[in-house]
Amino acid sequence: MALRFMGIDPDTNGDNCPTVWFDEQTSDLVIQGWKADAATEADCLRTGKIPDSEGVVRLPARMVHILRKACDATEAAQLR
């Protein structure tokens, strides 16, 4: 796997998260974020199950520009 670092929360408090990477082989986005609280998970469960192999994470709105950058990389890789 070849992960390309896309960005980290500009207001991180030194714990290096949340963070976004782009997988150059699969064009997937890899996201590290805060584990969602029980109330958020309950809201998500209203639309379907959360498999044991998946999790709900939360990213702050201030990271939108990083997600756009990662999405642009994914889109560009699909056009090759």
PyMOL Python script that loads the backbone (N, CA, C, O; Angstrom):
from pymol import cmd

cmd.read_pdbstr("""\
ATOM      1  N   MET A   1       0.846  -1.164   0.000  1.00  0.00           N
ATOM      2  CA  MET A   1       0.000   0.000   0.000  1.00  0.00           C
ATOM      3  C   MET A   1       0.898   1.236   0.000  1.00  0.00           C
ATOM      4  O   MET A   1       1.861   1.309   0.763  1.00  0.00           O
ATOM      5  N   ALA A   2       0.583   2.194  -0.849  1.00  0.00           N
ATOM      6  CA  ALA A   2       1.353   3.429  -0.929  1.00  0.00           C
ATOM      7  C   ALA A   2       0.447   4.591  -0.541  1.00  0.00           C
ATOM      8  O   ALA A   2      -0.275   5.134  -1.377  1.00  0.00           O
ATOM      9  N   LEU A   3       0.492   4.965   0.733  1.00  0.00           N
ATOM     10  CA  LEU A   3      -0.348   6.057   1.197  1.00  0.00           C
ATOM     11  C   LEU A   3       0.357   7.389   1.013  1.00  0.00           C
ATOM     12  O   LEU A   3       1.524   7.561   1.365  1.00  0.00           O
ATOM     13  N   ARG A   4      -0.394   8.324   0.449  1.00  0.00           N
ATOM     14  CA  ARG A   4       0.117   9.690   0.303  1.00  0.00           C
ATOM     15  C   ARG A   4      -0.587  10.559   1.348  1.00  0.00           C
ATOM     16  O   ARG A   4      -1.814  10.660   1.352  1.00  0.00           O
ATOM     17  N   PHE A   5       0.177  11.172   2.215  1.00  0.00           N
ATOM     18  CA  PHE A   5      -0.367  12.057   3.234  1.00  0.00           C
ATOM     19  C   PHE A   5      -1.034  13.251   2.560  1.00  0.00           C
ATOM     20  O   PHE A   5      -0.422  13.927   1.734  1.00  0.00           O
ATOM     21  N   MET A   6      -2.294  13.507   2.918  1.00  0.00           N
ATOM     22  CA  MET A   6      -3.022  14.625   2.326  1.00  0.00           C
ATOM     23  C   MET A   6      -3.127  15.801   3.291  1.00  0.00           C
ATOM     24  O   MET A   6      -3.103  16.957   2.870  1.00  0.00           O
ATOM     25  N   GLY A   7      -3.244  15.508   4.575  1.00  0.00           N
ATOM     26  CA  GLY A   7      -3.315  16.603   5.534  1.00  0.00           C
ATOM     27  C   GLY A   7      -3.772  16.140   6.901  1.00  0.00           C
ATOM     28  O   GLY A   7      -4.318  15.050   7.072  1.00  0.00           O
ATOM     29  N   ILE A   8      -3.530  17.002   7.859  1.00  0.00           N
ATOM     30  CA  ILE A   8      -3.895  16.756   9.243  1.00  0.00           C
ATOM     31  C   ILE A   8      -4.676  17.963   9.751  1.00  0.00           C
ATOM     32  O   ILE A   8      -4.513  19.075   9.251  1.00  0.00           O
ATOM     33  N   ASP A   9      -5.509  17.736  10.732  1.00  0.00           N
ATOM     34  CA  ASP A   9      -6.281  18.816  11.337  1.00  0.00           C
ATOM     35  C   ASP A   9      -5.335  19.958  11.695  1.00  0.00           C
ATOM     36  O   ASP A   9      -4.398  19.763  12.470  1.00  0.00           O
ATOM     37  N   PRO A  10      -5.569  21.151  11.138  1.00  0.00           N
ATOM     38  CA  PRO A  10      -4.659  22.260  11.425  1.00  0.00           C
ATOM     39  C   PRO A  10      -4.671  22.679  12.887  1.00  0.00           C
ATOM     40  O   PRO A  10      -3.755  23.366  13.340  1.00  0.00           O
ATOM     41  N   ASP A  11      -5.683  22.281  13.624  1.00  0.00           N
ATOM     42  CA  ASP A  11      -5.761  22.619  15.039  1.00  0.00           C
ATOM     43  C   ASP A  11      -5.493  21.412  15.939  1.00  0.00           C
ATOM     44  O   ASP A  11      -5.930  21.377  17.089  1.00  0.00           O
ATOM     45  N   THR A  12      -4.762  20.409  15.397  1.00  0.00           N
ATOM     46  CA  THR A  12      -4.466  19.233  16.206  1.00  0.00           C
ATOM     47  C   THR A  12      -3.752  19.654  17.479  1.00  0.00           C
ATOM     48  O   THR A  12      -2.956  20.593  17.489  1.00  0.00           O
ATOM     49  N   ASN A  13      -4.052  18.943  18.537  1.00  0.00           N
ATOM     50  CA  ASN A  13      -3.445  19.300  19.830  1.00  0.00           C
ATOM     51  C   ASN A  13      -2.195  18.476  20.114  1.00  0.00           C
ATOM     52  O   ASN A  13      -1.806  18.304  21.269  1.00  0.00           O
ATOM     53  N   GLY A  14      -1.569  17.968  19.058  1.00  0.00           N
ATOM     54  CA  GLY A  14      -0.347  17.202  19.224  1.00  0.00           C
ATOM     55  C   GLY A  14      -0.553  15.703  19.180  1.00  0.00           C
ATOM     56  O   GLY A  14       0.413  14.944  19.260  1.00  0.00           O
ATOM     57  N   ASP A  15      -1.813  15.257  19.052  1.00  0.00           N
ATOM     58  CA  ASP A  15      -2.047  13.815  19.001  1.00  0.00           C
ATOM     59  C   ASP A  15      -2.144  13.296  17.561  1.00  0.00           C
ATOM     60  O   ASP A  15      -2.532  12.151  17.331  1.00  0.00           O
ATOM     61  N   ASN A  16      -1.789  14.150  16.602  1.00  0.00           N
ATOM     62  CA  ASN A  16      -1.695  13.775  15.185  1.00  0.00           C
ATOM     63  C   ASN A  16      -2.996  13.262  14.591  1.00  0.00           C
ATOM     64  O   ASN A  16      -2.981  12.335  13.781  1.00  0.00           O
ATOM     65  N   CYS A  17      -4.099  13.838  14.972  1.00  0.00           N
ATOM     66  CA  CYS A  17      -5.350  13.447  14.337  1.00  0.00           C
ATOM     67  C   CYS A  17      -6.329  14.604  14.388  1.00  0.00           C
ATOM     68  O   CYS A  17      -6.138  15.541  15.164  1.00  0.00           O
ATOM     69  N   PRO A  18      -7.332  14.557  13.609  1.00  0.00           N
ATOM     70  CA  PRO A  18      -7.605  13.637  12.517  1.00  0.00           C
ATOM     71  C   PRO A  18      -6.642  13.843  11.345  1.00  0.00           C
ATOM     72  O   PRO A  18      -6.027  14.899  11.193  1.00  0.00           O
ATOM     73  N   THR A  19      -6.537  12.796  10.526  1.00  0.00           N
ATOM     74  CA  THR A  19      -5.606  12.788   9.402  1.00  0.00           C
ATOM     75  C   THR A  19      -6.261  12.123   8.204  1.00  0.00           C
ATOM     76  O   THR A  19      -7.100  11.236   8.360  1.00  0.00           O
ATOM     77  N   VAL A  20      -5.873  12.555   6.998  1.00  0.00           N
ATOM     78  CA  VAL A  20      -6.396  11.979   5.754  1.00  0.00           C
ATOM     79  C   VAL A  20      -5.232  11.589   4.857  1.00  0.00           C
ATOM     80  O   VAL A  20      -4.276  12.350   4.702  1.00  0.00           O
ATOM     81  N   TRP A  21      -5.316  10.387   4.260  1.00  0.00           N
ATOM     82  CA  TRP A  21      -4.345   9.900   3.285  1.00  0.00           C
ATOM     83  C   TRP A  21      -5.072   9.459   2.028  1.00  0.00           C
ATOM     84  O   TRP A  21      -6.277   9.211   2.052  1.00  0.00           O
ATOM     85  N   PHE A  22      -4.337   9.362   0.936  1.00  0.00           N
ATOM     86  CA  PHE A  22      -4.817   8.862  -0.346  1.00  0.00           C
ATOM     87  C   PHE A  22      -4.000   7.625  -0.686  1.00  0.00           C
ATOM     88  O   PHE A  22      -2.770   7.678  -0.699  1.00  0.00           O
ATOM     89  N   ASP A  23      -4.676   6.509  -0.962  1.00  0.00           N
ATOM     90  CA  ASP A  23      -3.989   5.271  -1.343  1.00  0.00           C
ATOM     91  C   ASP A  23      -3.720   5.320  -2.842  1.00  0.00           C
ATOM     92  O   ASP A  23      -4.650   5.253  -3.645  1.00  0.00           O
ATOM     93  N   GLU A  24      -2.459   5.436  -3.217  1.00  0.00           N
ATOM     94  CA  GLU A  24      -2.089   5.602  -4.620  1.00  0.00           C
ATOM     95  C   GLU A  24      -2.319   4.349  -5.458  1.00  0.00           C
ATOM     96  O   GLU A  24      -2.347   4.435  -6.685  1.00  0.00           O
ATOM     97  N   GLN A  25      -2.481   3.201  -4.832  1.00  0.00           N
ATOM     98  CA  GLN A  25      -2.730   1.966  -5.585  1.00  0.00           C
ATOM     99  C   GLN A  25      -4.214   1.735  -5.839  1.00  0.00           C
ATOM    100  O   GLN A  25      -4.588   1.277  -6.919  1.00  0.00           O
ATOM    101  N   THR A  26      -5.059   2.042  -4.872  1.00  0.00           N
ATOM    102  CA  THR A  26      -6.494   1.747  -5.000  1.00  0.00           C
ATOM    103  C   THR A  26      -7.348   2.990  -5.211  1.00  0.00           C
ATOM    104  O   THR A  26      -8.525   2.878  -5.555  1.00  0.00           O
ATOM    105  N   SER A  27      -6.776   4.163  -5.012  1.00  0.00           N
ATOM    106  CA  SER A  27      -7.485   5.447  -5.055  1.00  0.00           C
ATOM    107  C   SER A  27      -8.478   5.605  -3.907  1.00  0.00           C
ATOM    108  O   SER A  27      -9.358   6.463  -3.964  1.00  0.00           O
ATOM    109  N   ASP A  28      -8.344   4.791  -2.874  1.00  0.00           N
ATOM    110  CA  ASP A  28      -9.198   4.922  -1.696  1.00  0.00           C
ATOM    111  C   ASP A  28      -8.700   6.067  -0.827  1.00  0.00           C
ATOM    112  O   ASP A  28      -7.528   6.442  -0.870  1.00  0.00           O
ATOM    113  N   LEU A  29      -9.615   6.611  -0.041  1.00  0.00           N
ATOM    114  CA  LEU A  29      -9.235   7.567   0.990  1.00  0.00           C
ATOM    115  C   LEU A  29      -9.119   6.809   2.298  1.00  0.00           C
ATOM    116  O   LEU A  29      -9.950   5.952   2.598  1.00  0.00           O
ATOM    117  N   VAL A  30      -8.100   7.118   3.077  1.00  0.00           N
ATOM    118  CA  VAL A  30      -7.903   6.520   4.387  1.00  0.00           C
ATOM    119  C   VAL A  30      -8.020   7.662   5.391  1.00  0.00           C
ATOM    120  O   VAL A  30      -7.310   8.664   5.305  1.00  0.00           O
ATOM    121  N   ILE A  31      -8.934   7.488   6.344  1.00  0.00           N
ATOM    122  CA  ILE A  31      -9.249   8.575   7.271  1.00  0.00           C
ATOM    123  C   ILE A  31      -9.090   8.108   8.710  1.00  0.00           C
ATOM    124  O   ILE A  31      -9.632   7.077   9.110  1.00  0.00           O
ATOM    125  N   GLN A  32      -8.344   8.877   9.470  1.00  0.00           N
ATOM    126  CA  GLN A  32      -8.227   8.683  10.913  1.00  0.00           C
ATOM    127  C   GLN A  32      -8.977   9.842  11.554  1.00  0.00           C
ATOM    128  O   GLN A  32      -8.705  11.005  11.255  1.00  0.00           O
ATOM    129  N   GLY A  33      -9.905   9.529  12.419  1.00  0.00           N
ATOM    130  CA  GLY A  33     -10.667  10.589  13.069  1.00  0.00           C
ATOM    131  C   GLY A  33     -11.073  10.186  14.464  1.00  0.00           C
ATOM    132  O   GLY A  33     -10.739   9.100  14.939  1.00  0.00           O
ATOM    133  N   TRP A  34     -11.791  11.069  15.110  1.00  0.00           N
ATOM    134  CA  TRP A  34     -12.276  10.769  16.445  1.00  0.00           C
ATOM    135  C   TRP A  34     -13.398   9.752  16.365  1.00  0.00           C
ATOM    136  O   TRP A  34     -14.266   9.855  15.498  1.00  0.00           O
ATOM    137  N   LYS A  35     -13.394   8.776  17.254  1.00  0.00           N
ATOM    138  CA  LYS A  35     -14.488   7.822  17.322  1.00  0.00           C
ATOM    139  C   LYS A  35     -15.767   8.581  17.650  1.00  0.00           C
ATOM    140  O   LYS A  35     -15.792   9.448  18.523  1.00  0.00           O
ATOM    141  N   ALA A  36     -16.814   8.235  16.935  1.00  0.00           N
ATOM    142  CA  ALA A  36     -18.093   8.888  17.178  1.00  0.00           C
ATOM    143  C   ALA A  36     -18.635   8.492  18.550  1.00  0.00           C
ATOM    144  O   ALA A  36     -18.409   7.380  19.026  1.00  0.00           O
ATOM    145  N   ASP A  37     -19.342   9.408  19.162  1.00  0.00           N
ATOM    146  CA  ASP A  37     -19.961   9.095  20.448  1.00  0.00           C
ATOM    147  C   ASP A  37     -21.220   8.255  20.226  1.00  0.00           C
ATOM    148  O   ASP A  37     -21.665   8.075  19.093  1.00  0.00           O
ATOM    149  N   ALA A  38     -21.775   7.756  21.299  1.00  0.00           N
ATOM    150  CA  ALA A  38     -22.930   6.853  21.213  1.00  0.00           C
ATOM    151  C   ALA A  38     -24.120   7.517  20.533  1.00  0.00           C
ATOM    152  O   ALA A  38     -24.831   6.868  19.767  1.00  0.00           O
ATOM    153  N   ALA A  39     -24.346   8.794  20.799  1.00  0.00           N
ATOM    154  CA  ALA A  39     -25.478   9.495  20.183  1.00  0.00           C
ATOM    155  C   ALA A  39     -25.306   9.598  18.668  1.00  0.00           C
ATOM    156  O   ALA A  39     -26.269   9.425  17.920  1.00  0.00           O
ATOM    157  N   THR A  40     -24.093   9.876  18.219  1.00  0.00           N
ATOM    158  CA  THR A  40     -23.829   9.960  16.777  1.00  0.00           C
ATOM    159  C   THR A  40     -24.004   8.594  16.130  1.00  0.00           C
ATOM    160  O   THR A  40     -24.616   8.484  15.068  1.00  0.00           O
ATOM    161  N   GLU A  41     -23.473   7.554  16.762  1.00  0.00           N
ATOM    162  CA  GLU A  41     -23.642   6.204  16.221  1.00  0.00           C
ATOM    163  C   GLU A  41     -25.113   5.824  16.153  1.00  0.00           C
ATOM    164  O   GLU A  41     -25.550   5.203  15.184  1.00  0.00           O
ATOM    165  N   ALA A  42     -25.874   6.189  17.167  1.00  0.00           N
ATOM    166  CA  ALA A  42     -27.308   5.884  17.170  1.00  0.00           C
ATOM    167  C   ALA A  42     -28.002   6.565  15.999  1.00  0.00           C
ATOM    168  O   ALA A  42     -28.859   5.966  15.351  1.00  0.00           O
ATOM    169  N   ASP A  43     -27.635   7.823  15.723  1.00  0.00           N
ATOM    170  CA  ASP A  43     -28.208   8.522  14.565  1.00  0.00           C
ATOM    171  C   ASP A  43     -27.842   7.809  13.272  1.00  0.00           C
ATOM    172  O   ASP A  43     -28.685   7.657  12.388  1.00  0.00           O
ATOM    173  N   CYS A  44     -26.595   7.373  13.154  1.00  0.00           N
ATOM    174  CA  CYS A  44     -26.148   6.671  11.947  1.00  0.00           C
ATOM    175  C   CYS A  44     -26.875   5.337  11.780  1.00  0.00           C
ATOM    176  O   CYS A  44     -27.172   4.927  10.658  1.00  0.00           O
ATOM    177  N   LEU A  45     -27.157   4.672  12.873  1.00  0.00           N
ATOM    178  CA  LEU A  45     -27.832   3.369  12.823  1.00  0.00           C
ATOM    179  C   LEU A  45     -29.264   3.477  12.318  1.00  0.00           C
ATOM    180  O   LEU A  45     -29.859   2.468  11.940  1.00  0.00           O
ATOM    181  N   ARG A  46     -29.815   4.654  12.304  1.00  0.00           N
ATOM    182  CA  ARG A  46     -31.168   4.845  11.770  1.00  0.00           C
ATOM    183  C   ARG A  46     -31.233   4.543  10.275  1.00  0.00           C
ATOM    184  O   ARG A  46     -32.302   4.231   9.751  1.00  0.00           O
ATOM    185  N   THR A  47     -30.107   4.632   9.597  1.00  0.00           N
ATOM    186  CA  THR A  47     -30.093   4.372   8.151  1.00  0.00           C
ATOM    187  C   THR A  47     -29.528   3.008   7.802  1.00  0.00           C
ATOM    188  O   THR A  47     -29.498   2.645   6.627  1.00  0.00           O
ATOM    189  N   GLY A  48     -29.082   2.246   8.781  1.00  0.00           N
ATOM    190  CA  GLY A  48     -28.571   0.903   8.512  1.00  0.00           C
ATOM    191  C   GLY A  48     -27.545   0.463   9.538  1.00  0.00           C
ATOM    192  O   GLY A  48     -27.125   1.235  10.400  1.00  0.00           O
ATOM    193  N   LYS A  49     -27.150  -0.806   9.423  1.00  0.00           N
ATOM    194  CA  LYS A  49     -26.162  -1.389  10.330  1.00  0.00           C
ATOM    195  C   LYS A  49     -24.780  -0.788  10.141  1.00  0.00           C
ATOM    196  O   LYS A  49     -24.448  -0.254   9.083  1.00  0.00           O
ATOM    197  N   ILE A  50     -23.994  -0.889  11.186  1.00  0.00           N
ATOM    198  CA  ILE A  50     -22.569  -0.577  11.108  1.00  0.00           C
ATOM    199  C   ILE A  50     -21.858  -1.907  11.346  1.00  0.00           C
ATOM    200  O   ILE A  50     -21.809  -2.382  12.481  1.00  0.00           O
ATOM    201  N   PRO A  51     -21.303  -2.518  10.290  1.00  0.00           N
ATOM    202  CA  PRO A  51     -20.635  -3.810  10.452  1.00  0.00           C
ATOM    203  C   PRO A  51     -19.473  -3.718  11.452  1.00  0.00           C
ATOM    204  O   PRO A  51     -18.894  -2.651  11.653  1.00  0.00           O
ATOM    205  N   ASP A  52     -19.150  -4.845  12.063  1.00  0.00           N
ATOM    206  CA  ASP A  52     -18.043  -4.882  13.021  1.00  0.00           C
ATOM    207  C   ASP A  52     -16.724  -4.442  12.400  1.00  0.00           C
ATOM    208  O   ASP A  52     -15.833  -3.970  13.107  1.00  0.00           O
ATOM    209  N   SER A  53     -16.592  -4.592  11.093  1.00  0.00           N
ATOM    210  CA  SER A  53     -15.349  -4.222  10.413  1.00  0.00           C
ATOM    211  C   SER A  53     -15.302  -2.732  10.051  1.00  0.00           C
ATOM    212  O   SER A  53     -14.340  -2.280   9.430  1.00  0.00           O
ATOM    213  N   GLU A  54     -16.322  -1.977  10.429  1.00  0.00           N
ATOM    214  CA  GLU A  54     -16.384  -0.547  10.102  1.00  0.00           C
ATOM    215  C   GLU A  54     -16.605   0.278  11.358  1.00  0.00           C
ATOM    216  O   GLU A  54     -16.988  -0.246  12.404  1.00  0.00           O
ATOM    217  N   GLY A  55     -16.361   1.556  11.242  1.00  0.00           N
ATOM    218  CA  GLY A  55     -16.582   2.459  12.359  1.00  0.00           C
ATOM    219  C   GLY A  55     -17.016   3.822  11.864  1.00  0.00           C
ATOM    220  O   GLY A  55     -16.762   4.181  10.714  1.00  0.00           O
ATOM    221  N   VAL A  56     -17.657   4.568  12.712  1.00  0.00           N
ATOM    222  CA  VAL A  56     -18.066   5.926  12.407  1.00  0.00           C
ATOM    223  C   VAL A  56     -17.034   6.861  13.024  1.00  0.00           C
ATOM    224  O   VAL A  56     -16.747   6.787  14.219  1.00  0.00           O
ATOM    225  N   VAL A  57     -16.484   7.736  12.198  1.00  0.00           N
ATOM    226  CA  VAL A  57     -15.507   8.714  12.695  1.00  0.00           C
ATOM    227  C   VAL A  57     -16.020  10.115  12.411  1.00  0.00           C
ATOM    228  O   VAL A  57     -16.849  10.332  11.528  1.00  0.00           O
ATOM    229  N   ARG A  58     -15.512  11.039  13.172  1.00  0.00           N
ATOM    230  CA  ARG A  58     -15.921  12.442  13.019  1.00  0.00           C
ATOM    231  C   ARG A  58     -14.690  13.267  12.660  1.00  0.00           C
ATOM    232  O   ARG A  58     -13.636  13.142  13.282  1.00  0.00           O
ATOM    233  N   LEU A  59     -14.848  14.118  11.635  1.00  0.00           N
ATOM    234  CA  LEU A  59     -13.799  15.057  11.245  1.00  0.00           C
ATOM    235  C   LEU A  59     -14.347  16.469  11.417  1.00  0.00           C
ATOM    236  O   LEU A  59     -15.522  16.706  11.136  1.00  0.00           O
ATOM    237  N   PRO A  60     -13.529  17.405  11.869  1.00  0.00           N
ATOM    238  CA  PRO A  60     -14.017  18.776  12.036  1.00  0.00           C
ATOM    239  C   PRO A  60     -14.196  19.466  10.678  1.00  0.00           C
ATOM    240  O   PRO A  60     -13.492  19.167   9.714  1.00  0.00           O
ATOM    241  N   ALA A  61     -15.142  20.382  10.631  1.00  0.00           N
ATOM    242  CA  ALA A  61     -15.428  21.123   9.401  1.00  0.00           C
ATOM    243  C   ALA A  61     -14.190  21.853   8.877  1.00  0.00           C
ATOM    244  O   ALA A  61     -14.073  22.094   7.675  1.00  0.00           O
ATOM    245  N   ARG A  62     -13.283  22.198   9.761  1.00  0.00           N
ATOM    246  CA  ARG A  62     -12.080  22.927   9.323  1.00  0.00           C
ATOM    247  C   ARG A  62     -11.185  22.079   8.415  1.00  0.00           C
ATOM    248  O   ARG A  62     -10.225  22.591   7.837  1.00  0.00           O
ATOM    249  N   MET A  63     -11.499  20.772   8.286  1.00  0.00           N
ATOM    250  CA  MET A  63     -10.706  19.889   7.422  1.00  0.00           C
ATOM    251  C   MET A  63     -11.320  19.714   6.031  1.00  0.00           C
ATOM    252  O   MET A  63     -10.832  18.897   5.250  1.00  0.00           O
ATOM    253  N   VAL A  64     -12.362  20.450   5.710  1.00  0.00           N
ATOM    254  CA  VAL A  64     -13.013  20.310   4.405  1.00  0.00           C
ATOM    255  C   VAL A  64     -12.012  20.487   3.269  1.00  0.00           C
ATOM    256  O   VAL A  64     -12.053  19.734   2.296  1.00  0.00           O
ATOM    257  N   HIS A  65     -11.118  21.459   3.370  1.00  0.00           N
ATOM    258  CA  HIS A  65     -10.145  21.693   2.296  1.00  0.00           C
ATOM    259  C   HIS A  65      -9.221  20.481   2.115  1.00  0.00           C
ATOM    260  O   HIS A  65      -8.787  20.200   0.998  1.00  0.00           O
ATOM    261  N   ILE A  66      -8.921  19.772   3.188  1.00  0.00           N
ATOM    262  CA  ILE A  66      -8.079  18.578   3.091  1.00  0.00           C
ATOM    263  C   ILE A  66      -8.853  17.453   2.409  1.00  0.00           C
ATOM    264  O   ILE A  66      -8.302  16.737   1.573  1.00  0.00           O
ATOM    265  N   LEU A  67     -10.129  17.296   2.765  1.00  0.00           N
ATOM    266  CA  LEU A  67     -10.957  16.277   2.104  1.00  0.00           C
ATOM    267  C   LEU A  67     -11.123  16.581   0.623  1.00  0.00           C
ATOM    268  O   LEU A  67     -11.108  15.663  -0.197  1.00  0.00           O
ATOM    269  N   ARG A  68     -11.281  17.856   0.261  1.00  0.00           N
ATOM    270  CA  ARG A  68     -11.376  18.223  -1.162  1.00  0.00           C
ATOM    271  C   ARG A  68     -10.094  17.844  -1.903  1.00  0.00           C
ATOM    272  O   ARG A  68     -10.138  17.318  -3.015  1.00  0.00           O
ATOM    273  N   LYS A  69      -8.963  18.118  -1.275  1.00  0.00           N
ATOM    274  CA  LYS A  69      -7.669  17.783  -1.874  1.00  0.00           C
ATOM    275  C   LYS A  69      -7.574  16.271  -2.101  1.00  0.00           C
ATOM    276  O   LYS A  69      -7.122  15.824  -3.155  1.00  0.00           O
ATOM    277  N   ALA A  70      -8.002  15.490  -1.108  1.00  0.00           N
ATOM    278  CA  ALA A  70      -7.967  14.033  -1.219  1.00  0.00           C
ATOM    279  C   ALA A  70      -8.948  13.546  -2.286  1.00  0.00           C
ATOM    280  O   ALA A  70      -8.628  12.638  -3.053  1.00  0.00           O
ATOM    281  N   CYS A  71     -10.129  14.140  -2.336  1.00  0.00           N
ATOM    282  CA  CYS A  71     -11.119  13.758  -3.359  1.00  0.00           C
ATOM    283  C   CYS A  71     -10.608  14.100  -4.754  1.00  0.00           C
ATOM    284  O   CYS A  71     -10.809  13.329  -5.692  1.00  0.00           O
ATOM    285  N   ASP A  72      -9.956  15.238  -4.897  1.00  0.00           N
ATOM    286  CA  ASP A  72      -9.375  15.608  -6.192  1.00  0.00           C
ATOM    287  C   ASP A  72      -8.322  14.597  -6.625  1.00  0.00           C
ATOM    288  O   ASP A  72      -8.252  14.245  -7.803  1.00  0.00           O
ATOM    289  N   ALA A  73      -7.502  14.126  -5.689  1.00  0.00           N
ATOM    290  CA  ALA A  73      -6.493  13.108  -6.019  1.00  0.00           C
ATOM    291  C   ALA A  73      -7.155  11.816  -6.466  1.00  0.00           C
ATOM    292  O   ALA A  73      -6.702  11.182  -7.420  1.00  0.00           O
ATOM    293  N   THR A  74      -8.224  11.422  -5.784  1.00  0.00           N
ATOM    294  CA  THR A  74      -8.958  10.227  -6.158  1.00  0.00           C
ATOM    295  C   THR A  74      -9.552  10.360  -7.549  1.00  0.00           C
ATOM    296  O   THR A  74      -9.438   9.453  -8.373  1.00  0.00           O
ATOM    297  N   GLU A  75     -10.183  11.492  -7.802  1.00  0.00           N
ATOM    298  CA  GLU A  75     -10.798  11.726  -9.116  1.00  0.00           C
ATOM    299  C   GLU A  75      -9.753  11.728 -10.225  1.00  0.00           C
ATOM    300  O   GLU A  75      -9.973  11.141 -11.284  1.00  0.00           O
ATOM    301  N   ALA A  76      -8.626  12.378  -9.992  1.00  0.00           N
ATOM    302  CA  ALA A  76      -7.560  12.426 -10.997  1.00  0.00           C
ATOM    303  C   ALA A  76      -7.026  11.029 -11.291  1.00  0.00           C
ATOM    304  O   ALA A  76      -6.723  10.710 -12.441  1.00  0.00           O
ATOM    305  N   ALA A  77      -6.909  10.200 -10.267  1.00  0.00           N
ATOM    306  CA  ALA A  77      -6.407   8.837 -10.469  1.00  0.00           C
ATOM    307  C   ALA A  77      -7.389   8.014 -11.307  1.00  0.00           C
ATOM    308  O   ALA A  77      -6.968   7.151 -12.077  1.00  0.00           O
ATOM    309  N   GLN A  78      -8.657   8.266 -11.168  1.00  0.00           N
ATOM    310  CA  GLN A  78      -9.670   7.533 -11.932  1.00  0.00           C
ATOM    311  C   GLN A  78      -9.657   7.941 -13.407  1.00  0.00           C
ATOM    312  O   GLN A  78     -10.081   7.164 -14.263  1.00  0.00           O
ATOM    313  N   LEU A  79      -9.186   9.129 -13.709  1.00  0.00           N
ATOM    314  CA  LEU A  79      -9.162   9.631 -15.081  1.00  0.00           C
ATOM    315  C   LEU A  79      -7.937   9.147 -15.866  1.00  0.00           C
ATOM    316  O   LEU A  79      -7.879   9.317 -17.084  1.00  0.00           O
ATOM    317  N   ARG A  80      -6.971   8.553 -15.187  1.00  0.00           N
ATOM    318  CA  ARG A  80      -5.752   8.083 -15.852  1.00  0.00           C
ATOM    319  C   ARG A  80      -6.014   6.846 -16.652  1.00  0.00           C
ATOM    320  O   ARG A  80      -5.099   6.311 -17.279  1.00  0.00           O
TER     321      ARG A  80
END
""", "prot")
cmd.dss("prot")
cmd.show_as("cartoon", "prot")
cmd.util.cbc("prot")
cmd.orient("prot")
